[in-house]
Amino acid sequence: MSNLQAIRVRAPASSANLGPGFDTLALALGLYLECTLRPSGKGLSVRVAGTERSGIPPDENCLTWRAFLRLTGGKAPSGAELEIANDIPVGKGLGSSAAAIVAGLALANEWANLGKSREELVQAATEIEGHPDNVAAAVLGGFVVNCQTSDGSASGSEDGSEGGRVVSVKQKLGAPMEIVVVVPDFQLSTSAARAALPAQYSRKDAIFNVQRAALLVAALAQGRTDLIREAMRDRLHQPYRAPLIPGLQDALELRGVPGLLGVALSGAGPSVLAFCSGHTEEVGAAIASCFQAKHIQSRTRVLPVEEKGVVAERMAG
């Protein structure tokens, strides 16, 4: 690393599930975690900056550094400074942990010249995160459909994933759409959100979601914006998480808002994502009012779809 001035990576936020695509569908968003690794004195120093820096340990316990060491097998620079600049809300269902993991893996891949492909980075990130949706979107960018193949074991991981090889397909959106994200002012841990889910589902509800997940992929691919509202309906996770997120059910039931194409809980929540055809201010205000009615403040962001995914850059000294 003596010839290296710095390695910089940028990993995007992401929104998983998009309604019916539980642990399957995800969308990369134009909000970022940026990490820079520089040579310095002995040991590791970590500095955390950005609008969303709270909750990130400013030391070797941060998720980015742990992912770095996971990929290198524990090898690290003898002296380095890691600067983490984070603008992704933490604990809000926007893939902050996925971005941290992906950034650490991308840093390690560049520092150790490992030559890992994006597919290999998705696999490594999934092994850390436990499910591929957010990490695949953070690595590949855009709208991503994911599947974990069976590893041959009698049971998958504790969260229900198969635990085998990850297959991810990036699908281009067939029509331009704006993305509105409303972030309520409280955190909801992924573990609490998953604990709210039932152990089993009825065949009727399973079929309901399979139909709509397939319809959503087709509608987004072909630009059938008229189908998105129906395609984003869900019976596997949103009804069970709604009691944990005051205002969510009202947001999911919004009708007659100009420009609103469809609404979903973002990941495990509590953020809410909406696809829009214009009128983003009205859509954001309508969703925010659902939280306001429950005495919860929120922030609204209009975000582009991030098509590049994680980006790594070397700067030679």
C-alpha positions as CSV (number, residue, x, y, z in Angstrom):
1,M,0.0,0.0,0.0
2,S,3.1,2.3,0.0
3,N,2.3,3.6,-3.5
4,L,-1.3,4.2,-2.7
5,Q,-2.6,7.7,-1.8
6,A,-6.1,6.5,-1.2
7,I,-8.8,4.0,-2.1
8,R,-12.3,5.5,-2.3
9,V,-15.5,3.6,-2.6
10,R,-19.1,4.7,-2.8
11,A,-22.0,2.4,-2.1
12,P,-25.7,3.4,-2.5
13,A,-28.7,3.1,-0.3
14,S,-31.4,0.6,-1.3
15,S,-35.0,-0.3,-0.8
16,A,-35.9,-3.9,-0.5
17,N,-39.1,-5.9,-1.0
18,L,-41.0,-3.1,-2.9
19,G,-44.2,-4.6,-1.5
20,P,-44.6,-8.3,-2.5
21,G,-41.0,-9.2,-3.3
22,F,-40.0,-10.2,0.2
23,D,-36.2,-10.8,0.3
24,T,-36.3,-10.9,-3.5
25,L,-36.7,-7.4,-5.0
26,A,-34.6,-4.3,-4.4
27,L,-33.9,-0.9,-5.9
28,A,-30.6,1.1,-5.5
29,L,-31.2,4.7,-4.6
30,G,-29.1,7.9,-5.1
31,L,-28.1,8.3,-1.4
32,Y,-24.6,7.2,-0.4
33,L,-22.0,5.9,2.0
34,E,-18.6,6.9,0.9
35,C,-15.4,5.4,2.5
36,T,-11.8,6.4,1.9
37,L,-8.8,4.3,3.0
38,R,-5.5,6.1,3.3
39,P,-2.1,5.1,4.6
40,S,-1.1,6.6,7.9
41,G,0.8,5.8,11.1
42,K,0.6,2.5,13.0
43,G,-2.7,0.8,13.6
44,L,-6.1,1.8,12.4
45,S,-7.9,5.1,12.9
46,V,-11.5,5.6,11.9
47,R,-13.3,8.9,11.4
48,V,-17.0,9.1,10.8
49,A,-18.7,12.0,9.1
50,G,-21.8,12.8,7.1
51,T,-25.4,13.7,7.9
52,E,-26.1,10.2,9.3
53,R,-23.0,9.4,11.3
54,S,-24.6,8.5,14.6
55,G,-24.8,4.8,15.2
56,I,-21.5,4.0,13.3
57,P,-18.7,3.1,15.7
58,P,-15.6,5.2,15.0
59,D,-13.3,2.2,15.5
60,E,-12.4,-1.3,14.2
61,N,-15.9,-2.5,15.3
62,C,-17.6,-0.7,12.4
63,L,-19.3,-2.9,9.9
64,T,-17.3,-1.6,7.0
65,W,-14.0,-2.6,8.6
66,R,-15.3,-6.0,9.7
67,A,-16.4,-6.7,6.1
68,F,-13.0,-5.6,4.9
69,L,-11.3,-8.1,7.2
70,R,-13.8,-10.9,6.3
71,L,-12.8,-10.7,2.6
72,T,-9.0,-10.4,3.2
73,G,-8.9,-13.2,5.8
74,G,-7.9,-10.8,8.5
75,K,-5.1,-9.1,6.5
76,A,-5.0,-5.3,6.8
77,P,-2.7,-2.4,6.2
78,S,-0.1,-1.9,9.0
79,G,-1.2,1.6,9.3
80,A,-4.4,3.2,7.8
81,E,-7.0,5.8,8.2
82,L,-10.6,4.9,7.3
83,E,-12.9,7.9,6.7
84,I,-16.6,7.0,6.5
85,A,-19.0,9.7,5.2
86,N,-22.5,8.4,5.5
87,D,-25.7,10.1,4.3
88,I,-27.9,7.0,4.5
89,P,-30.3,7.0,7.4
90,V,-29.3,4.2,9.9
91,G,-32.0,1.7,11.0
92,K,-34.6,3.2,8.7
93,G,-35.0,0.4,6.1
94,L,-32.8,2.0,3.4
95,G,-30.0,-0.5,3.4
96,S,-27.5,1.3,5.6
97,S,-25.9,-2.0,6.8
98,A,-25.8,-3.4,3.3
99,A,-24.0,-0.3,2.0
100,A,-21.5,-0.5,4.9
101,I,-20.8,-4.2,4.1
102,V,-20.5,-3.6,0.4
103,A,-18.2,-0.7,0.9
104,G,-15.9,-2.7,3.1
105,L,-15.8,-5.6,0.6
106,A,-15.1,-3.2,-2.3
107,L,-12.3,-1.6,-0.3
108,A,-10.7,-4.9,0.5
109,N,-11.1,-6.1,-3.1
110,E,-9.1,-3.0,-4.3
111,W,-6.5,-3.0,-1.5
112,A,-5.6,-6.7,-1.8
113,N,-6.0,-6.8,-5.6
114,L,-8.4,-9.8,-5.2
115,G,-10.1,-9.3,-8.5
116,K,-13.5,-10.3,-7.2
117,S,-16.3,-9.9,-9.7
118,R,-19.5,-8.1,-8.8
119,E,-21.3,-11.4,-8.6
120,E,-18.6,-12.6,-6.1
121,L,-19.1,-9.5,-4.0
122,V,-22.8,-10.1,-3.9
123,Q,-22.2,-13.6,-2.6
124,A,-19.7,-12.5,0.0
125,A,-22.0,-9.7,1.2
126,T,-25.0,-12.0,1.4
127,E,-23.0,-14.4,3.6
128,I,-22.5,-11.5,6.0
129,E,-25.9,-9.8,5.7
130,G,-28.0,-13.0,5.6
131,H,-30.1,-12.2,2.6
132,P,-29.2,-10.8,-0.9
133,D,-31.8,-8.1,-1.7
134,N,-30.2,-4.9,-0.4
135,V,-26.6,-6.0,-0.9
136,A,-27.2,-7.0,-4.5
137,A,-28.8,-3.7,-5.3
138,A,-25.9,-1.9,-3.6
139,V,-23.3,-3.9,-5.6
140,L,-25.1,-3.9,-9.0
141,G,-27.2,-0.8,-8.9
142,G,-30.7,-0.4,-10.4
143,F,-33.7,-2.7,-10.0
144,V,-32.5,-6.2,-9.0
145,V,-34.3,-9.5,-8.7
146,N,-32.6,-12.0,-6.4
147,C,-32.7,-15.7,-5.6
148,Q,-30.7,-17.9,-3.3
149,T,-30.3,-21.5,-4.5
150,S,-30.4,-24.4,-2.1
151,D,-27.1,-25.4,-0.6
152,G,-28.4,-28.9,-0.1
153,S,-28.8,-28.6,3.7
154,A,-32.0,-29.7,5.4
155,S,-32.8,-26.1,6.3
156,G,-31.7,-22.7,5.3
157,S,-30.6,-19.7,7.4
158,E,-32.6,-18.7,10.5
159,D,-34.3,-15.9,8.6
160,G,-35.7,-18.4,6.0
161,S,-33.2,-17.9,3.2
162,E,-31.8,-21.0,1.5
163,G,-28.2,-20.1,2.3
164,G,-26.8,-21.2,-1.1
165,R,-25.4,-19.5,-4.2
166,V,-27.0,-16.1,-5.0
167,V,-28.4,-15.4,-8.4
168,S,-29.1,-11.7,-9.2
169,V,-30.6,-10.2,-12.3
170,K,-30.5,-6.5,-12.9
171,Q,-33.6,-5.3,-14.8
172,K,-33.9,-2.0,-16.6
173,L,-37.0,0.0,-15.8
174,G,-39.3,0.4,-18.7
175,A,-40.5,3.9,-17.9
176,P,-39.0,6.9,-16.1
177,M,-40.4,7.3,-12.6
178,E,-39.6,9.4,-9.6
179,I,-38.9,7.8,-6.2
180,V,-40.2,9.5,-3.1
181,V,-38.9,8.2,0.3
182,V,-40.4,9.4,3.5
183,V,-38.3,8.7,6.6
184,P,-40.2,8.8,10.0
185,D,-38.2,10.0,13.0
186,F,-37.8,6.7,14.8
187,Q,-35.8,3.5,14.3
188,L,-37.1,0.0,13.8
189,S,-34.5,-2.8,14.1
190,T,-34.6,-5.5,11.4
191,S,-34.7,-8.2,14.1
192,A,-37.8,-6.7,15.6
193,A,-39.4,-6.3,12.2
194,R,-38.7,-10.0,11.4
195,A,-39.9,-11.2,14.8
196,A,-43.3,-9.8,13.9
197,L,-43.7,-12.2,11.0
198,P,-45.5,-15.5,11.3
199,A,-43.7,-18.8,11.0
200,Q,-46.2,-20.0,8.4
201,Y,-48.5,-18.5,5.7
202,S,-51.6,-19.8,4.0
203,R,-51.5,-21.0,0.5
204,K,-53.9,-18.2,-0.4
205,D,-51.5,-15.5,0.8
206,A,-48.5,-17.2,-0.8
207,I,-50.3,-17.3,-4.2
208,F,-51.4,-13.7,-3.7
209,N,-47.8,-12.5,-3.3
210,V,-46.3,-14.7,-6.0
211,Q,-48.8,-13.3,-8.5
212,R,-48.0,-9.7,-7.5
213,A,-44.3,-10.1,-7.3
214,A,-44.3,-11.5,-10.8
215,L,-46.6,-8.8,-12.0
216,L,-44.4,-6.1,-10.5
217,V,-41.3,-7.3,-12.2
218,A,-43.1,-7.4,-15.5
219,A,-44.8,-4.0,-15.0
220,L,-41.6,-2.3,-14.1
221,A,-39.7,-3.9,-17.0
222,Q,-42.4,-2.9,-19.6
223,G,-43.2,0.5,-18.1
224,R,-46.8,-0.5,-17.3
225,T,-47.2,2.2,-14.6
226,D,-51.0,1.5,-14.6
227,L,-50.3,-1.9,-12.9
228,I,-47.9,-0.8,-10.2
229,R,-50.4,0.0,-7.5
230,E,-52.0,-3.5,-7.7
231,A,-48.6,-5.1,-8.2
232,M,-47.2,-3.6,-5.0
233,R,-49.8,-5.1,-2.7
234,D,-48.5,-7.6,-0.1
235,R,-49.7,-10.1,2.5
236,L,-46.4,-11.6,3.7
237,H,-44.8,-8.8,5.7
238,Q,-46.5,-5.4,5.6
239,P,-49.7,-6.3,7.5
240,Y,-47.6,-7.8,10.3
241,R,-45.2,-4.9,10.5
242,A,-47.9,-2.2,10.3
243,P,-48.6,-2.3,14.1
244,L,-45.0,-1.5,14.7
245,I,-45.1,1.6,12.4
246,P,-47.9,4.0,13.3
247,G,-49.1,5.6,10.1
248,L,-47.9,2.9,7.7
249,Q,-51.3,1.3,7.1
250,D,-52.8,4.7,6.2
251,A,-49.9,5.4,3.8
252,L,-50.4,2.0,2.1
253,E,-54.1,2.8,1.6
254,L,-53.6,6.3,0.0
255,R,-55.7,6.8,-3.0
256,G,-56.4,9.7,-5.4
257,V,-53.0,11.5,-4.8
258,P,-51.8,13.0,-8.1
259,G,-48.7,11.2,-9.4
260,L,-48.8,8.3,-7.0
261,L,-48.3,5.0,-8.7
262,G,-47.7,2.7,-5.7
263,V,-46.5,2.7,-2.1
264,A,-44.6,0.2,0.0
265,L,-42.7,-0.2,3.2
266,S,-39.0,0.2,2.5
267,G,-37.2,-3.0,3.6
268,A,-38.0,-3.7,7.2
269,G,-39.1,-0.1,7.7
270,P,-40.0,2.3,9.1
271,S,-39.3,4.3,5.9
272,V,-41.9,4.3,3.1
273,L,-41.2,4.3,-0.6
274,A,-43.4,5.5,-3.4
275,F,-43.2,5.3,-7.2
276,C,-44.4,8.5,-8.8
277,S,-45.1,10.0,-12.2
278,G,-44.5,13.6,-11.2
279,H,-46.2,15.5,-8.4
280,T,-43.5,14.3,-6.0
281,E,-44.2,17.1,-3.5
282,E,-47.8,16.1,-3.2
283,V,-47.0,12.5,-2.8
284,G,-44.4,13.2,-0.1
285,A,-46.8,15.4,1.8
286,A,-49.6,12.8,1.6
287,I,-47.3,10.1,3.1
288,A,-45.8,12.5,5.7
289,S,-49.3,13.4,6.8
290,C,-50.0,9.8,7.6
291,F,-47.2,9.9,10.1
292,Q,-48.0,13.3,11.3
293,A,-51.5,12.1,12.2
294,K,-49.8,9.7,14.6
295,H,-47.6,12.5,16.0
296,I,-44.5,11.3,14.2
297,Q,-42.3,13.8,12.4
298,S,-40.7,12.7,9.1
299,R,-38.3,13.8,6.4
300,T,-39.1,13.5,2.7
301,R,-36.5,12.8,0.0
302,V,-36.9,12.6,-3.8
303,L,-34.2,10.2,-5.0
304,P,-33.0,9.0,-8.4
305,V,-32.5,5.3,-9.1
306,E,-28.8,4.6,-8.7
307,E,-27.7,2.6,-11.8
308,K,-23.9,2.2,-11.2
309,G,-24.0,0.4,-7.8
310,V,-20.8,0.4,-5.8
311,V,-17.9,2.3,-7.3
312,A,-14.2,1.9,-6.3
313,E,-11.5,4.3,-7.2
314,R,-7.7,4.1,-6.7
315,M,-5.6,7.2,-6.6
316,A,-1.8,6.6,-6.9
317,G,0.6,8.8,-5.1
